[in-house]
């Protein structure tokens, strides 16, 4: 299956979800290239962006698991094409 490159955006509305989010991200670490989290104190949320490189099934599984965490919103944007020279 073809690998896809993309970004997953996560908005965490309750910091108590952080432990569960981190557990999911650890489980899917093989498709995560990098991540950045920023607390937005004025709004009482945290925003996390994750660069992913994996199959559609792997990325869907990751975002599906994150989407089931309470008080968490998830959106994904994937590149239209990924170069396959290194795959």
N, C-alpha and C positions, 0 to 999 in steps of 0.2 A: 504494500500500500504506500502511496506517495506521502511524504512528509510535508507538513505545512508550517509556515512561519507566521507568528502573529503576536498579539498582545491581549492580555486578559486584564480588564479593569474591575476592581473590587471596591465597593463602598461598604465600610463596616460601621453600622449605626450604633452598635453596642460593643464596647471593648471586651466584654466578657466572652465574646465569640472568638477572640484571638487564639486561644489554645486549640480550639477545634479547627480553625482555619490553618494554623501552622501544622497540625497533624496531617491534614489533607495535602498541603503543599509538600510536606516531607514524603508522603506516599507517592506523589507524582514527580519527585525531584528529577527523574530521568528525562523529562520533557521540558524542564525549566532551565532557561539560559541565564536569567537574572531577574531580580525583583527589587522594587523600591517602594517603601511605605512612608507615607507622610501623615502625621496627625494634624487634623484641621480643627484646632481647639475652639475657634470662634463658632464653629458649626456643631461641635460635639461629635465629629465623625473622624474616621481614618480612611485614607484612600491608598490602595495598594495597586501597583501596576506590575504585571509579570510578563516577561518575554518568553514565549513558548516556541518549541520546535519539535513537532511530533506528528503522528498520524491524526487524521480527523477523529478517529475513534478514541485515541488517547486524550486529545484535547477536549472532546465532548464529555468523556468520563470525568476529567478534572473539573470542568465548569459545572457539570451536573451535580457533583458532590458539593462543590462550593455553594451552588444555588440552593441547596437544601439546608444550609446552615441558617439558623434563625437570625434575623436582623442584618442580613448580608445581601447586597445586590451585585450581580455579576453580568458583565457584557464582554463579548469577544469580537475582535477584528482580525481577520486572517488575510495574508497576502494572496493576491490572485494567482500568482505563480511562484514556485520556489525552484531555484536552480538545483539540479540533481547531480552536479559534478562530484560532490563529496559523499553522496548517499550510497 
